[in-house]
Amino acid sequence: MQYTIEVEMEEDGRWMAEVVEIPGVMAYGATQDEAVKKTESLALRVIAERI
């Protein structure tokens, strides 16, 4: 499965990453990489629960 992760920096300096195709799958991190890794992990858990 392929999915799109959108990343943006919040005004307070935190990074937020979100999987566009799976509503509610988003995570914050101190760095862009951390936010993406947390979001990927969450996406995998959500997909596993749906199976």
Buried (B, 14 or more C-beta within 10 A) or exposed (E): EEEEBEBEEEEEEBBBBBBEEBEEBBBBBEEBEBBBBBBBEBBEEBBEEEE
